[in-house]
Amino acid sequence: MTIVQASPPLDEGLVSHGAGRLYAVLGGLYLAQGIPSYLLLVALPPLMRESGASRTAIGLFSLLLLPLVLKFAIAPLVDRYAPWPALGHRRGWVVPTQLLVSAGIASMALIEPHQAGQLFAICFVITLLSSVQDIATDGYAVRHLTGKSRPIGNAVQAGSVALGVIIGGTMALVLVHQIGWRPTILLVAALSLLPLIAAIWMRDKPEPAEAVVLRKRPSLLGFFRRPNAWMILAFALTYRASEGLVRGMEGPYLVDIKVPTDWIGYLSGGAAATAGLLGAAIAALIIRKAGLTATLILLGGLRSLCFLAFTLNAFGAWPGIAVALSASAFQTFIRYMELVAIYSFFMRSSSDDQPGTDFTVLTCAELVIYLIGASIAGLLADRFGYETLFSLATAISVLGVGLSVWMLEKIKTHPGPEMAGA
């Protein structure tokens, strides 16, 4: 394993010269992450329940998110070391981890979906490997995307996530009832290998065989020593702090107002395919025209209006299944637009010395606050009702947008080296 020397940032001309190839690579890499993630987190729980697994066992599968939450701890190692120098730094991480992820998915076909213990062990390994690949891919994206290419690159990223929902989540759920568990799992394993073709066009150059000591060693302290680090982290914790409260209970709320479950499934897949892909493209355009800060404020305001629609529907002030379904689809639309904008901000805020580490710290912070909201959403709904839950989420969303505007102004007024000229 080789220690990697920090390389200078790529110039704008180099990025523009092969922009199409870069977007194709990022699309493939993020799709390779999305397929297994949504297979495990979206398709697997209902399939397990249908086959007889207990709710307690299924609930424990939420622990699969632990590697995603804690991956910041290993991000400096991925930034520093190249496990397979002949392939290049980050490609040396992406290729072996994706091969192992696909093998792990295929091994799920050897057991039945009700065998929760064996299934959890396999899925945990898959999630751990995916987390490592995620760090390497994010580091690659941060290093190669610049100010002009970043909005489009993040739109490609969000669009690939949407395709991952369709292939790993919706398609798997449909196919299991058509061709069975084992053929479906093997097909998903094969499909998860296809995006790996994108690794052929990754521009990582082979690292020298001899170890090179870094001038700046990637570390978590390296992130927190930077100017504005705490303010940027606070933004990551604040901007979408309300989302988990609504997303965590959106499905149960639709069920409780008598929306058929197959409608919910089609809504999830259809919204990802249409609203998700369209929203990602529109967000990239808005960022290029209006700027990142204005886009973040606009999307935060639209999200608050969406949560208000859920609130009015729950109170009966704006009744009807159509209203709830429209709010759900619109939330998906806004969510993918926000992914483009917030990931653009995170990438702009990441240093060139340790891009994977910085970006991972920020995405983990956002995930932690989301999980906290989602984990208490059910308790709040049971104790106080959907009306109070959605009202609280709306208020937190509005407050979060206001605080985020203040933080963005502070960051803009006192930019760090990596933010200047961004």
N, C-alpha and C positions, 0 to 999 in steps of 0.2 A: 504494500500500500504506500503510495507516494504522497508526500506533503506538497501541496499546491501553492505556487507563488501567486499572489494577487496580481492580476493583469489590469492594464488601464482600460477605462471604458471605451466601448466601440464608438467611432465617430458617426455622425449623422449620415454621411455619404455611404459608409459601408452598410449601415442598416437599410437605407433606402434601396441600395443596389439589389439586394436580395429579399425585399420585403415580402413578396408573395411566397417565397420558399419559407421564410421565417414564420409567417402566419400559418402555413400548412403544417409545419413542424409543431407549433404550439397547439394547433387544433388536434393533431393526433395524440400528443402527449397528455393533454387534459381530458380527451375522450378516454384514453387508456386508464386514467384515474377514475373517471365518472362511472364507467360500466360496473366495476366491482363494488364501488361504494354504494350505488343505488340498488344493486342486487341484494346486498346484505342489509341495508337500512330500510328499503322500501318494499321489495318483493318478499324477502325471507320471512318477516314476522307473520303476515297473513297466511303464507303457505305452511308455516309451522303450526299455526293455530288450527288450520283446516285439517292437518294430518293428526291432530290430537295432542300437541304439546300444550303444557299448562301455561296460563297467563304469567305465573311467577317465573317460569323458565324463559319465556319470551321477553319479559321485562328486564331480565339480567343481560340481554343482548344489547341494551343501551350502553353497557360497559365497553362495547366495541369502539365507542367514541374516545375512550381514554388515550389511545395512541395519537389521535388527532389533536387532542387537547394538550398533551404533554410533549409533542414532537419538537417544541422549541428547545428542549433540553439536549437533543442530539443534533440540532441544526448546525451548530458550529463545527461538529465533526464532518458533516457532509460538505460544508463550505471549505474545510481545510484539506481533507484527504481525497485522493483519487484511488478507488479500490482496484481499478483496471486501467492503468495508465495508457495502454495502447489504444483504448477507445476514446480517450479524452476524459476530462474531469467529470462533468455531469452526465455525459452519456455513459460513463463507466458505472454510474449508479443506476441510471434509468433502465438500461438493458437487462442486467441480471435481476433486478427487483421485479420488473414486469414479467419476465419469464417465470419467476417463482410465484407471482400472483396468479398467473394463468394456470399454472400447475396446481396451485391451491384450490382454485375454483373447480378444476376438473376432479380433484380428489373428493369434493363434496358429493359427487355422483355415486361414490362408493357407500354412502350411508343414507338413511331415510331422514326426511325433514323433521320427524318427531324425536330423533335421537339428539336431544339438545346438547348434552355434554360434549360428545364428539364433534358436533357441528360448531359449537362455540370455540373449541380449541383451534379448529381449522380457520374459522373466521377471524379469530384474534390474530393469528399469524398473518393472514392476508391483510388485515388492517394495518398491522405494524409495518409490513413491507410497503404498502401503499403510502404510508406516512413518510417513509424515507424517500420514495420516488417523488412524492409531492414536494419535499424540500428541494430536491435537485431540480425539478422542473420549474419551480418558482424562481430559484436562483438563476436558472438559464434565461427565463423570461425577463427578469429584472435587468440582467446584464446586457441583453440584446435589444430590448425595447427602449426607445428614447421618447422625448416629448411629443414628436409628431406621430410616431408609430404606436405609442402606448394606448390611446383610446381604441384603435382598431384591434390591437393585440388583445386587450382586455375584453372586447366584444367577442372575439374568437374564443377566448377562454370561457366566457359565460355561455356562448352558444354550444360549446362542446359539453359543458355541464348539462345543458338542456337535452342534448342528444344522449348523454349518459343516463338521464332519467328515463328516457324512452326505451333504450335498449336494455339497460340493467334492471329497470323497474317495471314499467308498463308491459313491454314485450315479454319479459320473463313470466309475469303473472298470467298473461293471455296464453302463452305457449304451453305452460304446465298443464292446462286443462285440455289442450289439443293433442300434445304428443307425449306428455308425461314428465316426471321429475328428472330422470337421468338424461334423456335426450336434450332437454332444455338446458340443464346445467352444462353439459358438454358443448352445446352450441354457444352459450354465453362465454365459456372458457376460450373457445376458438375465436370468437369475435373480439375478445379482449386482447388477443395477440395481434390483430390486424393493425391497430394504430401504431404498433411498434415499428412498422415500416418507416414512420416519420423519423425515427432515430437515425436512419441512414443519412438524412440531410442535416442533422445537427452539426453546428459549426465548431464545436469544441475541438481544439487541436490536441494531438497526443502530448502528454506531459513528458518532460525529460525523465530519463530513468533514475537519475540521481535525485535524492531528496533535497529540497530547497527550503531553507528556513524563511518563514514569513516575516516581513517587517511588522505587519499588523496582523496579529493572530485573531481569527474569528472567535468571538466569545459573546456571551450574554452581557457581560459587563461592557463590552465594546459598544453595544447598542445604548445602554443607559448612560454612558459617558458623553454621548453626542448632544449637541445643542438641541433643545426642544424635544428630546426623547420622551420625557414624561408627559408633555402636552400632546404629542402625537399619540402616545399610548392611551391617554385619557379620551382623545377623540375616538379611538378604536373601541373603547368600552362604552361610549356614550351614544354615538350616532344612531346605531340600530338596537339600542338597549330594549326597546319595546317589542321587537319582532317576535321573540320567543313566546311572549304571553299570548299572542294571537295565533301564531303558527302551531303552537303546542295543542291548542284546543279547536283549531279550525275544522278538522275532520270530525271529531265528536259533536261539535255544534251542528254541522250539516246533517249528521245522522239524527240528532235529536229533533231537528225541525222536519224530519221525514224525507230527506233526500236519499234516494236509493243508493246503495253502496257502489253499484256498477257505474252510476252517473258520476260518483266521486272519482272512481278510477279513471274514467274517460276524461273527466275534467282535468285531473292531474297530468295525464299524458298529453292531452290536447293543448293545455295551457303551456306546457313545457315546449311543445313542438312549434306553437304559433306565437303566443305572447312572449315566451322566453327568447326565442330566436329573433323575433321582430324587436323586442325591447332592447336586446343587446346592441343591435345595429343602430337603433334610434339614439341610444345613449351615447354611442361613439360619435355620432353626428353632432349631438347637442354639445358634447364636451369640446369638440373642435371649433364650434361656432361661438358658444357662450363662455367657455372656460370651465375648469373643473370645479371651482368654488361655487359658481352660480348653479351648476348642474346638481351638486350635492344638496344645496338649499332647496331647489325646485323639487327634487325627488323626495326629500324629507317631508316637504309640505304635502305632496300628493299621497305619500304613505299615510300621513296623519288623516287626510280626508277619507282614505280607504278604511282605516280603523274606525272613523266616525260612522261610516256606512254600516259596519258591523254592529256598532253600538246602537244606532237608531233601529236597526232590524231586530236586535235582541229586545229592545224596549217596546217594540210594536209600533213605533212612530213611523217607520218606513218598512212595512211588513212585506212578506212574500218570499218564496223560495228563489224566484228570479233575482231578487235584490242580493240575497246571500251568495248565490252562484256568481253573479256579476262581480261582487266585491272580492270573492275568492280568485276569480280569473284576473281581475285588475291587480290584486296583490302580487300574483305571480309575475305579471307584466312589470310592475314597479320593482319587484325584488331583483329581477335579472338586470334591469337598468342600474339599480344601485350596486350590484356586483361589479359592473363595468366601472362605475365612478369610484367606488371605494377602493377597488383593487388598483386603479390608476393612481389614486392618492397614496396607497401603501407602497407601490413601486417607486413613485416619485420620492417618497420619504426614506427609501432604503439606500444604504451606502453601496459603493462599488467594491469596497473591501470585503464585505460579508453580506451579499445580497440575499442569500437564502435564509440566513439567520434573522436579519432585520424583518424581512417580509413575513417569516414564520411567526415571530413574536407578535406581530400585529394581527395576523389572522387567527392565532390561538386566543388572543385576548377577545376578539370579536366572538369566537365560538364559545368561549367560557360564559360570557354574559348572555348569549343566546340560550345556552343549556340551562343556566340558572332560571331564566324566564320560563322556558318550556317545562322545567321540572316542577315549578310551583303553580303553573297555570291551572292544572287539574284541581289542586287543593283550593285555589281561589274560586274556581268555578263551582266546586262542590259546596264551599262555605258561604259564598256570597252571590253566586249566580253569574251567568254569562254577561248580564247587563253591567255589573260592577267590574268584571274582568276586562271587558272591552273598553269601558270608560277609563279605567286606569291605564290601559295600553295607549289610548288616544292621548291622554294627558302627558304620559311619559314621552311619547313620540314628539309632541309639540315642544316640551321642555328640552328634549334632547337636541332637536333642531336648533333651538335658540342657543343652547350652550355650545353646540358645534360651530355655529357662526362665530361666536366669540373666540373659540379656540383657533379657528382657521385664521382669523384676523391677527391673533397673537403670533401664530406661526409665520404668517406672511410678513409681519412687522419685524420679527427677529429670526430670519431664516438661517438654518445651518448651511454648511458648505454644500451638502447634497441637494438642498432645496433652491439654492440660488441659481437662477437661470433656468429653472425647471418649467 
